[in-house]
């Protein structure tokens, strides 16, 4: 089956009902996409399909025929977001991080284009389907706001964190 994977037309021979998550990890060797719950509840396996975030653990591979699939390995042009996750300590154990970054990428892109910093409520709403086992949400929210242009101190105030 043909689809675009991280900007390259890719052909993979796998059963159409195999989970997209498994095809990415096992058949394509892209292990950045993580399995958290396997039930679409945690968002760890988030990838972008035609620009929209989806839980790859719920999508049969056959559903992405001729689609554009982007994983964390192919996230080009969002170095601000990735650097902000590092500088703001937005990753703890790292299981949720690729999914969080991919879920946040469209928000950051829109906010940067509009020259604005998203409010905490908007960031929280965007990430509502993504769970962090380490409860690192404040740092994650701060990283997303920082990627949109907030200074670290501003993001702390915006997120309600003291200090």
C-alpha positions as CSV (number, residue, x, y, z in Angstrom):
1,X,0.0,0.0,0.0
2,X,1.2,3.5,-0.9
3,X,1.1,6.5,1.4
4,X,3.3,9.5,2.2
5,X,5.4,9.0,5.3
6,X,7.2,12.0,6.7
7,X,7.3,13.6,3.2
8,X,8.4,10.5,1.2
9,X,6.1,8.3,-0.8
10,X,6.3,4.9,0.9
11,X,5.1,1.5,0.0
12,X,4.5,-1.0,2.8
13,X,3.2,-4.5,2.5
14,X,1.2,-5.1,5.6
15,X,-2.3,-6.3,6.4
16,X,-4.8,-3.5,6.0
17,X,-6.3,-4.2,9.5
18,X,-2.9,-4.0,11.2
19,X,-2.8,-1.0,13.5
20,X,-1.1,2.0,12.0
21,X,1.0,2.2,15.2
22,X,2.4,-1.3,14.6
23,X,3.1,-0.6,11.0
24,X,5.0,2.5,11.9
25,X,7.0,0.8,14.6
26,X,7.5,-2.7,13.2
27,X,7.4,-2.3,9.4
28,X,8.8,1.2,9.1
29,X,11.2,1.2,12.0
30,X,9.9,4.5,13.4
31,X,9.9,3.9,17.1
32,X,9.3,7.5,18.1
33,X,5.5,6.8,18.1
34,X,4.8,5.2,21.5
35,X,2.1,2.9,22.6
36,X,0.6,4.0,25.9
37,X,-2.8,2.4,26.5
38,X,-3.6,0.8,23.1
39,X,-7.2,2.0,23.5
40,X,-7.1,5.6,22.2
41,X,-7.3,7.1,25.7
42,X,-3.8,8.5,26.3
43,X,-2.6,10.1,23.1
44,X,0.9,8.7,23.3
45,X,0.6,7.3,19.8
46,X,-0.6,10.6,18.2
47,X,0.6,11.1,14.6
48,X,-0.7,13.6,12.0
49,X,-2.7,12.2,9.1
50,X,-3.3,14.8,6.4
51,X,-2.4,17.4,9.0
52,X,-4.9,16.2,11.7
53,X,-3.8,14.5,14.9
54,X,-5.1,10.9,15.3
55,X,-4.4,8.1,17.7
56,X,-2.5,5.6,15.6
57,X,-3.4,2.7,17.9
58,X,-7.0,3.0,16.7
59,X,-6.5,3.4,13.0
60,X,-6.2,0.4,10.7
61,X,-3.3,0.7,8.3
62,X,-5.7,0.5,5.3
63,X,-7.2,3.8,6.3
64,X,-4.1,5.8,5.4
65,X,-3.8,4.6,1.8
66,X,-2.8,7.7,-0.2
67,X,-2.7,9.8,3.0
68,X,0.1,12.0,4.3
69,X,1.3,10.5,7.6
70,X,3.7,12.5,9.8
71,X,5.4,11.0,12.9
72,X,7.7,12.7,15.4
73,X,10.7,11.6,13.2
74,X,9.3,13.7,10.3
75,X,8.3,16.8,12.3
76,X,10.3,19.3,10.4
77,X,9.8,23.0,10.8
78,X,8.8,22.8,14.5
79,X,12.3,23.0,16.1
80,X,11.0,25.9,18.3
81,X,8.5,23.4,19.8
82,X,11.0,20.6,20.2
83,X,13.6,23.0,21.7
84,X,11.0,24.5,24.1
85,X,10.2,21.0,25.4
86,X,13.8,20.5,26.2
87,X,14.5,24.0,27.7
88,X,11.2,24.0,29.7
89,X,11.6,20.4,30.9
90,X,8.4,19.4,29.2
91,X,9.5,15.8,29.0
92,X,10.0,13.6,32.0
93,X,9.9,9.9,31.2
94,X,9.3,10.7,27.5
95,X,6.5,8.2,26.7
96,X,3.9,11.0,26.1
97,X,6.3,13.5,24.6
98,X,6.1,12.6,20.9
99,X,2.3,12.6,21.1
100,X,2.2,15.9,23.0
101,X,4.4,17.5,20.5
102,X,2.5,16.3,17.5
103,X,-0.8,17.3,19.1
104,X,0.6,20.8,19.9
105,X,2.3,21.3,16.5
106,X,-0.9,22.6,14.6
107,X,-1.7,25.0,17.6
108,X,1.9,26.3,17.6
109,X,1.8,26.8,13.9
110,X,-1.5,28.7,14.0
111,X,-0.4,30.8,17.0
112,X,3.0,31.7,15.4
113,X,1.3,32.7,12.1
114,X,-1.1,34.9,14.0
115,X,1.7,36.3,16.2
116,X,0.0,35.3,19.5
117,X,0.6,33.2,22.5
118,X,-2.2,30.8,23.2
119,X,-3.9,31.1,26.6
120,X,-3.5,28.3,29.1
121,X,-7.1,27.2,28.5
122,X,-6.5,26.8,24.7
123,X,-3.3,24.8,25.4
124,X,-5.2,22.6,27.9
125,X,-8.0,22.0,25.5
126,X,-5.7,21.1,22.6
127,X,-3.9,18.5,24.8
128,X,-7.1,17.2,26.5
129,X,-6.7,13.8,24.8
130,X,-3.1,13.4,25.8
131,X,-2.2,12.0,29.2
132,X,1.2,12.4,31.0
133,X,1.9,9.6,33.5
134,X,4.5,11.8,35.3
135,X,2.0,14.7,35.8
136,X,4.3,17.1,34.0
137,X,1.6,19.2,32.6
138,X,2.7,22.6,33.8
139,X,6.1,22.2,32.1
140,X,4.4,20.9,28.9
141,X,2.0,23.9,28.8
142,X,4.9,26.3,29.5
143,X,6.9,24.7,26.6
144,X,4.0,25.1,24.2
145,X,3.6,28.8,25.1
146,X,7.3,29.3,25.0
147,X,7.4,27.8,21.4
148,X,4.8,30.4,20.5
149,X,7.0,33.3,21.6
150,X,6.4,33.7,25.3
151,X,9.4,34.2,27.5
152,X,9.8,31.5,30.1
153,X,8.8,33.9,32.8
154,X,5.7,34.9,30.8
155,X,4.7,31.3,30.2
156,X,5.0,30.6,33.9
157,X,2.6,33.5,34.7
158,X,0.3,32.5,31.9
159,X,0.2,28.9,33.2
160,X,-0.4,30.0,36.7
161,X,2.8,28.7,38.0
162,X,4.6,30.6,40.8
163,X,8.2,31.3,40.5
